[in-house]
Amino acid sequence: MDDILQNWLDRYLVAWQSNEPDDIRALFTDDATYAGSPWDAEPWVGADAIVAGWRAHRDEPGTWTFEGAPLALTAGTGIIQGRTDYAGGSVYANLWVIEFAEDGRARSFVEWAVEPGPVWEVQE
């Protein structure tokens, strides 16, 4: 997998752990968008809004673990697949869709966080 995606993931995990504005800002272009889900009606727009939103909804260090890896990269769009486990017992399967600028920062980030469950419920 191209180094741009693994490098970005590594830097994202540093930012997630630190919640430091400079670490967060370094991931995104000045005009980037960050959507917490594909149906997010009001994604954070711009690096300042992303930093503010991230810090307002931050996960404190030590309250989560993440295992994941690059899944695909094509034409400037990358996908990372992972799993997040929270200390309170919540578990999420993650797909992150990232559109990259030429400098390796994200222009767009969309998170798909899915709770485990059956594909469908069996009706009797």
Backbone hydrogen bonds, N-H to C=O, Kabsch-Sander energy under -0.5 kcal/mol:
donor,donor_aa,acceptor,acceptor_aa,energy
5,L,2,D,-0.9
6,Q,2,D,-1.1
7,N,3,D,-3.0
8,W,4,I,-2.1
9,L,5,L,-2.4
10,D,6,Q,-2.7
11,R,7,N,-2.3
12,Y,8,W,-2.5
13,L,9,L,-2.4
14,V,10,D,-1.6
15,A,11,R,-2.2
16,W,12,Y,-2.9
17,Q,13,L,-2.0
18,S,14,V,-2.5
19,N,15,A,-3.3
24,I,20,E,-2.3
25,R,21,P,-3.1
26,A,22,D,-1.7
27,L,24,I,-1.7
28,F,25,R,-1.3
29,T,106,A,-2.5
32,A,29,T,-1.6
33,T,107,R,-1.7
34,Y,44,W,-2.3
35,A,109,F,-3.1
40,D,37,S,-1.7
41,A,39,W,-0.5
44,W,34,Y,-2.5
46,G,32,A,-3.8
46,G,44,W,-0.5
47,A,30,D,-1.6
50,I,46,G,-2.4
51,V,47,A,-2.6
52,A,48,D,-2.4
53,G,49,A,-2.9
54,W,50,I,-2.8
55,R,51,V,-2.5
56,A,52,A,-2.0
57,H,53,G,-1.5
58,R,55,R,-0.8
60,E,58,R,-0.5
63,T,60,E,-1.9
65,T,85,D,-2.1
67,E,83,R,-2.2
69,A,81,Q,-2.3
71,L,79,I,-3.5
72,A,79,I,-1.6
74,T,77,T,-2.5
77,T,74,T,-2.4
78,G,98,I,-3.3
79,I,72,A,-2.8
80,I,96,W,-2.2
81,Q,69,A,-2.3
82,G,94,N,-2.4
83,R,67,E,-2.3
84,T,92,Y,-2.5
85,D,65,T,-2.4
86,Y,90,S,-3.0
87,A,63,T,-2.6
89,G,86,Y,-2.3
92,Y,84,T,-2.5
93,A,114,V,-3.1
94,N,82,G,-3.0
95,L,112,W,-2.1
96,W,80,I,-2.6
97,V,95,L,-0.5
97,V,110,V,-2.8
98,I,78,G,-3.0
98,I,96,W,-0.6
99,E,108,S,-2.3
100,F,76,G,-3.4
100,F,98,I,-0.5
101,A,105,R,-3.2
104,G,101,A,-1.9
106,A,27,L,-3.4
107,R,99,E,-3.7
108,S,99,E,-1.4
109,F,33,T,-1.9
110,V,97,V,-2.2
111,E,35,A,-2.1
112,W,95,L,-2.8
113,A,111,E,-0.6
114,V,93,A,-3.0
114,V,112,W,-0.6
